[in-house]
């Protein structure tokens, strides 16, 4: 499929239209760049676009006195396609900021380009902690999660419940390796043991040999350092193997979108870390009711889609403070200076290295008899303050970090 851009009206239409370059003086243009046709389409995709539209609408449709427009494109999980879209957006289509961007390789390349073009990049679906570490830029904000928080944070939370021995089933690319590294280090630092690990290709269909190795390890915890459909399929096959009767599955990147396809019968008891759940409080529930009405499949929002909403709101506040979207560095500096406060993540802040700080929650998939409706799937086991979940600023080797 050829990557395509969609101009999206504030009214919420998702139909594709022609994209004539807009004048930077007349319109602020936001681009949502993600996977809309592959393994991560249900985890970001059109749901992130809906979230960005809702944010613009809720903010009033304007910032710094100018109309705000949202467009989107499918990067197909291909670095060359993602980078070419970003370049075209910046150079010929007057895009001021790019949001979401799952796929760490594409996110790192776009972050670098964004600094060169002095635009704004806000990662919500992007996972790599390098975005606020060695590859940080003054034009980047990393909003929702990162591999350090999910790996280290989940390790800490599960260890606290007695999960001392671990085996990792890891996607064989940089993102998976980073998740495994962070999780392993947290387990060892907390006095646990890593009994083994195995790598699988991205988009794998048969996990039998990998699960047999996990099963034979005797580890209490089988940690899935993968994402999207890979996580869904590996959990389903683990349950079919009977692995979950004696070992607990934890997903380093498990999301609510995976659960309905898995069913509560197969997924029950699985745990994962997340900064957002639609049923946390009245603020998250109120947003979810509106979001479900707008989503084409009437799905509830996940953490990454919620992150797009919250970060677009905060970006527009910063544009208003600066008075223009033209200077990306100034806008990001204003985003860092302004405290964050929204109904989905609550109060927080953005550090000098671009890392957004908010609490994380250890969530567990409910048993079938505990669920009251289709999306009543999770319960909160414990919480972790943001300062404990994310890497310390002094440890990331970011050139912008506060001294």
C-alpha positions in Angstrom: 0.0 0.0 0.0 1.3 3.4 -0.9 1.6 5.8 2.1 -1.1 8.4 1.9 -1.9 11.5 3.8 -5.4 12.4 4.9 -6.6 15.9 5.6 -8.9 15.7 8.6 -11.6 18.3 9.3 -12.2 19.5 12.8 -15.7 18.0 12.5 -14.0 14.6 12.5 -14.4 13.3 9.0 -11.8 10.6 8.2 -12.1 10.7 4.4 -9.0 11.4 2.3 -8.8 14.7 0.5 -6.3 16.5 -1.7 -3.5 18.3 0.2 -2.5 21.6 -1.3 0.2 23.2 0.8 -1.2 25.5 3.4 0.2 28.9 4.3 2.2 28.8 7.6 0.8 32.3 8.3 -2.8 31.1 8.0 -2.9 27.6 9.6 -1.1 25.6 12.2 -0.8 22.1 10.8 -0.4 19.0 13.0 0.6 15.6 11.4 -0.2 12.3 13.0 2.3 9.7 11.6 1.9 6.1 12.5 1.0 2.5 11.4 -2.5 2.5 9.9 -2.4 -0.8 8.0 0.0 -3.2 9.8 0.8 -4.9 13.1 0.3 -1.7 15.2 -2.7 -0.2 13.4 -5.2 -1.0 16.2 -2.8 0.3 18.8 -2.3 3.7 17.3 -3.7 4.1 13.7 -6.9 5.9 13.3 -7.5 6.0 17.0 -4.5 8.4 17.5 -5.9 10.6 14.7 -9.3 10.7 16.4 -7.5 11.7 19.7 -5.7 14.5 17.9 -8.9 15.8 16.4 -10.7 15.8 19.7 -7.8 17.7 21.3 -8.0 20.4 18.7 -11.7 20.7 19.0 -11.6 20.7 22.8 -9.0 23.5 22.6 -11.3 25.6 20.4 -9.9 24.8 17.0 -7.4 27.7 17.1 -4.0 28.5 18.7 -2.1 31.9 18.5 -5.2 33.1 16.6 -4.8 30.6 13.8 -6.9 27.7 12.7 -5.4 24.3 13.6 -5.6 21.4 11.1 -4.9 17.7 11.6 -3.6 15.4 8.8 -2.3 11.9 9.0 -0.2 9.3 7.1 0.6 5.6 7.3 4.4 4.9 7.6 3.8 1.2 7.1 6.6 0.5 9.7 9.1 1.3 7.0 11.9 3.8 7.9 12.3 5.1 4.4 8.6 5.7 4.0 8.3 7.4 7.4 11.2 9.6 6.8 10.1 10.6 3.4 6.6 11.5 4.6 8.1 13.7 7.4 10.5 15.4 5.0 7.6 16.2 2.6 5.4 17.4 5.4 8.1 19.7 6.7 9.5 21.0 3.4 6.4 21.3 1.1 3.3 20.9 3.2 4.0 23.3 6.1 3.5 20.8 8.9 4.5 22.4 12.2 4.5 19.4 14.5 4.5 15.6 14.2 2.8 13.4 16.8 2.6 9.7 17.8 5.1 7.9 15.6 5.3 4.2 16.8 8.4 2.4 15.5 11.6 3.5 17.3 13.8 3.6 14.2 11.5 6.0 12.4 11.0 8.1 15.5 14.8 8.6 16.0 15.2 9.5 12.3 12.3 12.0 12.4 13.5 13.5 15.7 16.8 14.3 14.1 15.1 15.8 11.0 12.7 17.8 13.2 15.7 19.5 14.9 17.2 20.3 11.6 14.0 21.8 10.3 13.3 23.5 13.7 9.8 21.9 14.0 8.3 19.9 16.9 8.1 16.2 17.4 6.0 14.7 20.2 6.3 10.9 20.6 3.4 9.0 22.1 3.6 5.6 20.3 7.4 5.8 20.1 9.1 3.7 22.7 12.9 4.1 22.6 14.3 5.8 25.7 17.1 7.2 23.4 14.7 10.0 22.6 15.4 11.5 26.0 18.9 10.0 26.3 21.8 10.2 23.9 19.5 11.1 20.9 17.6 13.9 22.7 16.9 17.1 20.9 15.6 20.5 21.9 12.7 19.9 19.5 11.5 16.6 21.0 9.0 15.7 23.8 8.5 12.1 24.7 5.0 11.9 26.3 3.5 8.5 27.2 6.0 5.8 28.0 9.4 4.5 27.0 11.3 1.2 27.1 13.1 2.2 30.3 9.8 2.8 32.2 8.1 -0.3 30.9 11.1 -2.6 31.4 12.4 -1.2 34.7 9.0 -0.2 36.1 7.4 -3.6 35.4 10.4 -5.4 36.8 10.1 -3.5 40.0 6.4 -3.9 40.3 6.3 -7.6 39.7 9.3 -8.3 41.9 7.5 -6.6 44.7 4.8 -9.2 44.3 7.2 -12.1 44.6 8.0 -12.8 40.9 11.7 -13.6 41.4 12.7 -15.8 38.4 12.2 -14.5 34.8 12.4 -15.8 31.2 12.2 -13.3 28.3 10.5 -13.9 25.0 11.9 -11.0 22.9 11.2 -9.5 19.4 14.4 -9.6 17.4 14.9 -5.8 16.8 16.2 -2.8 18.7 12.9 -2.1 20.5 12.6 -5.6 21.8 16.3 -5.8 22.8 16.0 -2.6 24.7 12.9 -3.8 26.6 14.6 -7.0 27.5 17.7 -5.1 28.7 15.8 -2.7 30.9 13.6 -5.5 32.4 16.6 -7.8 33.0 18.5 -5.1 34.8 15.6 -4.2 37.0 15.1 -7.9 37.9 18.8 -8.4 38.8 18.9 -5.1 40.7 16.0 -6.2 42.8 17.5 -9.5 43.7 15.7 -11.6 41.1 17.2 -14.0 38.4 16.9 -14.1 34.7 16.9 -17.8 33.7 17.0 -17.3 30.0 15.8 -15.5 26.9 14.9 -16.2 23.3 14.5 -14.0 20.2 11.8 -14.2 17.6 11.3 -12.4 14.3 8.9 -9.4 14.0 5.5 -10.5 12.8 6.0 -14.1 13.8 3.1 -16.6 13.6 4.4 -19.7 15.4 5.8 -19.4 19.0 5.8 -23.1 19.8 9.6 -23.6 20.0 10.0 -20.3 22.0 7.3 -21.1 24.5 8.7 -24.6 25.1 12.0 -23.0 26.1 10.2 -20.6 28.4 8.2 -23.5 29.9 11.2 -25.7 30.4 13.1 -22.9 32.2 10.8 -23.2 35.1 10.7 -19.4 35.5 7.9 -17.9 37.6 7.6 -15.0 35.1 7.5 -15.2 31.3 8.1 -11.7 30.1 7.1 -10.7 26.6 9.5 -8.1 25.2 7.5 -7.6 22.1 4.4 -5.5 21.0 1.3 -5.3 18.9 0.1 -8.5 17.2 3.3 -10.3 18.3 2.2 -9.9 21.9 -1.4 -11.0 21.2 -0.3 -14.2 19.3 2.3 -15.2 21.9 -0.1 -14.8 24.8 -2.8 -16.8 23.0 -0.4 -19.6 22.2 1.0 -19.6 25.7 -2.4 -20.2 27.1 -3.1 -22.9 24.5 0.2 -24.6 25.6 -1.0 -24.5 29.2 2.0 -22.4 30.2 -0.2 -19.9 32.1 -1.4 -22.6 34.6 2.1 -22.6 36.2 3.8 -19.4 35.0 2.6 -15.8 35.0 2.7 -13.9 31.7 3.7 -10.2 31.9 3.7 -8.0 28.9 6.3 -5.3 28.7 4.2 -3.6 26.0 0.7 -5.1 26.4 -2.3 -2.9 25.8 -6.0 -3.0 26.2 -6.6 -3.5 22.5 -5.1 -6.9 22.6 -7.5 -8.3 25.3 -10.8 -8.7 23.3 -9.1 -10.8 20.6 -7.4 -12.9 23.3 -10.5 -13.2 25.4 -10.4 -12.9 29.2 -10.3 -16.7 29.4 -6.9 -16.8 27.7 -5.5 -13.5 29.0 -6.7 -13.5 32.6 -4.0 -12.8 35.2 -1.6 -11.3 32.7 0.0 -8.1 34.0 1.5 -5.0 32.4 2.4 -1.5 33.3 0.5 1.5 31.9 0.2 5.2 32.6 -3.5 5.3 31.5 -6.6 3.2 31.8 -10.0 4.4 30.6 -11.7 3.4 33.9 -9.3 5.1 36.3 -11.5 8.0 37.3 -14.4 10.2 36.1 -12.1 12.3 33.9 -10.9 9.3 32.0 -14.4 7.8 31.8 -15.9 11.1 30.5 -13.3 11.3 27.8 -13.7 7.7 26.8 -17.5 8.1 26.3 -16.9 10.8 23.8 -13.9 8.9 22.1 -15.9 5.7 21.7 -18.6 7.6 19.8 -16.0 8.9 17.4 -13.8 5.8 16.9 -14.8 3.9 13.7 -14.8 0.6 15.6 -16.0 2.2 18.8 -12.9 1.1 20.7 -11.9 2.7 24.0 -8.6 4.7 24.0 -5.4 3.1 25.0 -2.5 4.9 26.7 -0.8 6.0 23.4 -4.0 7.4 21.9 -4.6 9.2 25.2 -1.1 10.5 25.0 -1.8 12.0 21.6 -4.8 13.8 23.0 -3.0 15.2 26.1 0.1 16.1 24.3 -1.7 18.0 21.5 -3.6 20.0 24.1 -0.3 20.9 25.8 1.4 21.7 22.5 -1.4 24.2 21.7 -1.1 25.8 25.1 2.6 26.3 24.3 1.9 27.7 20.9 -0.5 30.2 22.5 2.2 31.2 25.1 4.8 31.7 22.4 2.4 33.4 20.0 3.4 31.3 17.0 4.1 27.7 15.9 7.0 28.8 13.6 9.9 28.3 16.0 9.9 24.7 17.1 12.6 25.1 19.8 10.7 28.0 21.4 7.4 25.9 21.4 9.1 22.9 23.0 10.8 25.2 25.6 7.3 26.6 26.5 6.0 23.0 26.7 8.7 22.3 29.3 8.1 25.5 31.2 4.3 25.0 31.5 3.1 22.4 34.1 1.0 19.7 32.5 -2.6 19.2 33.6 -5.2 17.2 31.8 -8.1 14.8 32.6 -6.3 11.8 31.3 -2.8 11.9 33.0 -3.5 14.5 35.7 -0.8 16.9 36.8 2.8 16.4 35.7 5.7 18.1 34.0 8.2 17.8 31.2 11.9 17.6 32.1 14.7 19.4 30.4 15.5 16.2 28.5 12.0 16.2 27.0 10.7 13.3 29.2 7.0 13.8 30.3 6.6 12.6 33.9 3.4 11.0 35.2 2.5 7.9 37.4 2.4 4.3 36.1 -0.1 1.6 37.1 0.4 -2.1 37.3 -2.7 -3.5 35.7 -4.0 -7.1 35.7 -6.4 -8.7 33.2 -9.6 -9.6 35.0 -11.1 -13.1 35.2 -14.2 -13.6 33.0 -16.6 -13.5 36.0 -15.1 -10.2 37.2 -15.9 -8.3 33.9 -19.2 -6.4 33.6 -19.0 -5.4 29.9 -16.9 -5.5 26.8 -14.2 -3.1 27.9 -14.3 -3.8 31.6 -11.1 -5.8 31.3 -8.5 -4.6 33.8 -8.0 -3.9 37.5 -5.3 -1.7 39.1 -2.9 -3.8 41.3 -0.5 -1.0 42.3 0.8 2.4 41.3 4.3 3.7 40.7 5.2 7.4 40.9 6.6 8.9 37.7 9.8 9.8 39.4 10.4 6.1 40.2 9.1 4.7 36.9 11.2 6.8 34.4 15.0 6.9 34.2 16.6 9.6 36.2 17.5 12.6 34.1 21.1 12.5 35.2 21.5 8.9 33.9 20.3 9.4 30.3 23.4 11.2 28.8 21.1 13.8 27.2 23.0 17.0 26.3 19.9 19.0 27.5 19.6 17.4 30.9 19.5 19.7 33.9 22.8 19.8 35.7 
